[in-house]
Amino acid sequence: MKAFTVVSVNTSTEKGTAKDPVASIRLQSGLGVAGDAHAGPGHRQVSILAREDIELMKSRGADVTYGSFAENITTEGVDLAALPVGTQLIIGDSILEISQIGKQCHTGCAIMKQTGDCIMPKRGVFATVVKEGEIRVGDTGTYHI
């Protein structure tokens, strides 16, 4: 098992906007993050992005922070995009299963306009909720391939 840290958890009430950092999120089986605009059935219930990828975009001039890419969970210490689909992430009592790596970005998003590039198509990860639980900033997660 390899470990990583949760550095931010984020939610929004509207789709198409950045998410705001909060103290904790509650994962619901088959739905994703309770109260989040993107909650619902499907294979993209929870979005996850690494702090290291956000820092890369900052180094390219993007004015971004945790939640700017509409990620629900921001991690540190794991190369998320290198994990295969099907990898399970265990954070506290909850279990997430990676269901998709990358996504097609919206045309003309604010980050693309700032930098000419975006990390979500290549580095963003989506997961389904296998086991419900609460995730807080500072939690340690584990995974194995």
C-alpha positions as a printed Julia matrix, in Angstrom:
145×3 Matrix{Float64}:
   0.0    0.0     0.0
   1.18   3.51   -0.83
   0.02   6.6     1.05
  -1.01  10.11    0.07
  -2.55  13.11    1.84
  -5.8   15.0     1.24
  -4.86  18.71    1.13
  -8.29  20.09    0.2
 -11.9   18.99   -0.22
 -14.15  21.16   -2.36
 -17.81  21.55   -3.33
 -20.0   23.82   -5.43
 -23.73  24.38   -5.72
 -23.59  25.13   -9.46
 -22.09  23.25  -12.39
 -19.56  25.07  -14.53
 -17.98  26.95  -11.62
 -14.92  26.49   -9.45
 -15.5   24.61   -6.21
 -14.95  26.15   -2.78
 -12.73  24.5    -0.16
 -14.64  23.16    2.87
 -13.57  21.37    6.07
 -15.01  17.99    5.04
 -17.16  16.22    2.47
 -19.53  13.28    2.84
 -19.42  10.59    0.15
 -22.65   8.79   -0.72
 -22.62   5.39   -2.45
 -23.72   5.63   -6.05
 -24.0    9.44   -5.93
 -20.71  11.12   -5.03
 -20.33  14.15   -2.77
 -23.44  15.05   -0.76
 -24.65  18.54   -1.65
 -22.31  18.99   -4.63
 -23.7   20.2    -7.96
 -22.17  17.2    -9.75
 -23.6   14.57   -7.37
 -25.59  11.85   -9.07
 -25.34   8.38  -10.55
 -22.8    7.55  -13.2
 -19.09   6.89  -13.45
 -17.88  10.44  -12.65
 -19.26  10.83   -9.12
 -16.12  12.35   -7.57
 -13.34  14.35   -9.25
  -9.78  14.23   -7.92
  -6.69  16.25   -8.82
  -3.17  16.36   -7.4
  -1.76  19.48   -5.75
   1.37  18.91   -7.82
  -0.66  19.4   -11.02
  -2.2   22.62   -9.69
   1.3   23.87   -8.85
   2.4   23.09  -12.42
  -0.39  25.28  -13.78
   0.59  28.06  -11.34
   4.17  27.88  -12.66
   2.73  28.47  -16.15
   1.01  31.65  -15.01
  -2.46  30.4   -14.14
  -4.21  32.12  -11.24
  -5.53  28.91   -9.67
  -5.92  27.29   -6.27
  -7.63  24.26   -4.73
 -11.06  23.81   -6.33
 -10.26  25.94   -9.4
 -10.45  22.86  -11.63
 -13.77  21.83  -10.02
 -12.1   18.91   -8.25
 -13.81  17.52   -5.16
 -10.6   16.17   -3.64
  -7.08  17.6    -3.95
  -4.3   15.16   -3.04
  -0.56  15.33   -2.44
   1.97  12.57   -2.9
   0.35  10.44   -5.61
   0.54  10.58   -9.41
  -3.19  10.08   -9.92
  -3.08   9.98  -13.72
  -0.61   7.06  -13.58
  -3.03   4.89  -11.62
  -5.04   2.47  -13.76
  -8.83   2.54  -13.95
 -10.11   0.21  -11.23
  -7.57   1.31   -8.6
  -9.22   1.74   -5.21
  -8.38   4.72   -3.02
  -9.1    4.22    0.68
  -9.52   7.48    2.61
 -10.74   7.15    6.18
 -13.8    4.88    6.13
 -14.55   5.57    2.47
 -13.46   3.73   -0.64
 -13.34   5.28   -4.11
 -12.65   3.42   -7.36
 -11.01   5.24  -10.26
 -13.4    5.08  -13.21
 -11.91   7.57  -15.71
  -8.65   9.41  -16.26
  -8.91  12.76  -17.98
 -11.9   14.4   -19.62
 -12.77  16.66  -22.47
 -12.65  20.25  -21.25
 -15.22  22.9   -21.94
 -14.37  25.05  -24.95
 -12.87  28.36  -23.92
 -12.62  27.72  -20.17
 -11.0   30.46  -18.1
  -7.83  28.45  -17.46
  -7.31  27.74  -21.18
  -7.69  31.47  -21.85
  -5.07  32.3   -19.18
  -2.42  29.75  -20.12
  -3.36  28.07  -23.38
  -3.38  24.72  -21.61
  -5.36  22.81  -18.99
  -4.45  19.75  -16.94
  -7.9   18.2   -16.53
  -7.94  16.46  -19.94
  -4.75  14.57  -19.03
  -4.37  14.66  -15.24
  -7.86  14.84  -13.7
  -9.23  11.6   -12.3
 -12.83  10.57  -11.7
 -14.09   7.92   -9.31
 -17.2    6.17   -8.08
 -18.04   5.77   -4.41
 -17.69   2.12   -3.37
 -18.07   2.77    0.36
 -19.56   5.87    1.98
 -17.64   7.98    4.43
 -16.47  11.42    5.41
 -13.23  12.89    4.07
 -11.45  15.77    5.8
  -8.47  17.95    4.98
  -5.38  16.24    6.37
  -6.71  12.69    6.0
  -4.26  10.09    4.78
  -5.31   7.82    1.96
  -3.83   4.6     0.63
  -3.95   2.67   -2.63
  -2.33  -0.3    -4.27
  -2.14  -1.28   -7.9
